[in-house]
Amino acid sequence: MSKHREQSLRNRSDILRKCYPLVATGSWDAIAISDIEKVIKQTRGAIAYYFKNKKTLFANILDELFFPVFALSDDEREKLSKATVSDFYNKYKTPFERVRDDLAKIMVLTTLQGLC
């Protein structure tokens, strides 16, 4: 393998690793490309060189960094690859995050009911 190709693969891997914590924030849809640029300390041109769009970047993060941790069947992997970002977060929230979100919804509903 040429040195240029090795450097290119390292750069792509570096982008994925630096973006992985952004996936954990649970707000991938709200993250702008400019935010990703700041995190990876590269331009959107570097992102576009390796990934078609933000959704493709997200899918590659899951495929290369998240899924290998789990023993998933091909069917499970296929279903997850077609899931929306929101569906993914809802499925992989921790129990504490689920309780926190449920309580937040209850607080909003209670506040709204108090206003009526």
Contacts in CASP RR format, 6 or more apart in sequence:
PFRMAT RR
TARGET T0000
AUTHOR 0000-0000-0000
METHOD contacts of the structure
MODEL  1
MSKHREQSLRNRSDILRKCYPLVATGSWDAIAISDIEKVIKQTRGAIAYY
FKNKKTLFANILDELFFPVFALSDDEREKLSKATVSDFYNKYKTPFERVR
DDLAKIMVLTTLQGLC
11 42 0 8 1.000
11 46 0 8 1.000
11 50 0 8 1.000
12 50 0 8 1.000
13 64 0 8 1.000
14 40 0 8 1.000
15 40 0 8 1.000
15 42 0 8 1.000
15 46 0 8 1.000
15 47 0 8 1.000
15 50 0 8 1.000
15 51 0 8 1.000
15 57 0 8 1.000
16 57 0 8 1.000
16 60 0 8 1.000
16 61 0 8 1.000
16 64 0 8 1.000
16 65 0 8 1.000
17 65 0 8 1.000
18 39 0 8 1.000
18 40 0 8 1.000
18 41 0 8 1.000
19 36 0 8 1.000
19 39 0 8 1.000
19 40 0 8 1.000
19 57 0 8 1.000
19 61 0 8 1.000
20 61 0 8 1.000
20 65 0 8 1.000
20 66 0 8 1.000
21 39 0 8 1.000
22 28 0 8 1.000
22 31 0 8 1.000
22 35 0 8 1.000
22 36 0 8 1.000
22 39 0 8 1.000
23 58 0 8 1.000
23 61 0 8 1.000
23 62 0 8 1.000
23 66 0 8 1.000
25 31 0 8 1.000
26 89 0 8 1.000
28 54 0 8 1.000
28 58 0 8 1.000
28 85 0 8 1.000
28 89 0 8 1.000
29 85 0 8 1.000
29 86 0 8 1.000
31 54 0 8 1.000
33 44 0 8 1.000
33 47 0 8 1.000
33 54 0 8 1.000
34 44 0 8 1.000
36 44 0 8 1.000
36 47 0 8 1.000
36 54 0 8 1.000
36 57 0 8 1.000
37 43 0 8 1.000
37 44 0 8 1.000
37 47 0 8 1.000
40 46 0 8 1.000
40 47 0 8 1.000
47 57 0 8 1.000
50 57 0 8 1.000
51 57 0 8 1.000
51 60 0 8 1.000
58 85 0 8 1.000
59 81 0 8 1.000
62 80 0 8 1.000
62 81 0 8 1.000
62 88 0 8 1.000
63 81 0 8 1.000
67 77 0 8 1.000
67 80 0 8 1.000
72 80 0 8 1.000
80 88 0 8 1.000
80 91 0 8 1.000
83 91 0 8 1.000
93 101 0 8 1.000
END
